[in-house]
Amino acid sequence: MEIGNFRLEQLSEGIFEVSSAGSIRKVMDHHEKETQKETLTRVGLDPVLIDTGSTRVLLDAGLGIGLDRSEPDPDTSNIVTNLDIFGYRPEDIDVVILSHLHYDHAAGLSFTAGTGDVTATLPNARIYVQKREWDSAIQSLATPPDAHGMGYEPDDLYRLMADGRFVLLDDELKEIVPGITVIRTGGHTPGHQVTRIRQNNRTAYFCGDLIPNEVYLNRFAVGKIDTDQVKARKARMLLMQQAWRDKATLLFYHSVYRKAGMIVRDKNRGFVLKKG
Ligand SMILES: [Zn+2]
C-alpha cells in the first residue's frame, strides 16, 4: 500500500484466539478445542511497517512467538521473519511507535536468548510510548492479576528502558517523523495512542486497540476490554469523524478479515469501510 510516497506493509503474525479473560494464544487444533468450553474470539495480529524513503518506522511489535528459536513456527510469524519477507533486517528499523504496552503489541520488542539475557529484537530502534502508559503498566504490577485482565507483562521492557531505548511522550499530539504523528486517545488503556500517517494529501490512521477491527465502526460497539469504556467510545467516534473528513484509510491491528480500508458513511450516516 502507498500513502503519498510512503510505502506501508501490514505484517501478519497469524490468527490467534482471545479467551473471555483476555489472554491470547495460537489457534488450537480441533481435538483440544472440544475439551475446553471457553468462548474464544479469533483475532489477527498485524503490525505496520512504514518506509518513508529515509526512515523505517514500525507501528506495534507483535507477540514475538518464536523469536528465541532457530526453527520457525509453521503456524505463526514474528517481526523478524515478517521483515525478512519484505527485504528488511531488524537493524533497519529506526523507530517503533507503540499504541500501548499490552503484551500482544509490545512483546515482540525483545526475546530471551539461551543465556537468559533479554535481547532487543530491533537493535537500532527508538521506541515511542506515552509516559502515562508506561506508568500504568508499572502500576499494574502492584495489582492482583485478575484485576487488570488483558495484560501488561512489563518485565522484559525494563531491560529496554534501562538501555535508554524508550522515549516517553507527554504530548497529546506529536510528530515523531515528518508525516507520522501520534495522537493520544486513552480509553483502551490510560496512555493509548493512535498514529496518523499523512503525505501528499493522503492520510491513514493506525487505530491500535481503539478500533481493532471493522466491527468497532458500529457506533454501539463497546470494547469489553477497554479500561475506560466511555472515554474509549468517545475517542473512537472522534477518530472516525476525523478519518472520514480526511478521506483516510484505516489500518486494523486485530482484524481477521478486512485489515484496511477507506472509511465512508452509509445511508444511515453510520461509518463503514468502502466496498472493494
Ligand atoms: Zn491488542
Boltz pocket constraint, residues with backbone or C-beta under 6 A from the ligand:
constraints:
  - pocket:
      binder: B
      contacts: [[A, 102], [A, 104], [A, 105], [A, 209], [A, 254]]
      max_distance: 6.0
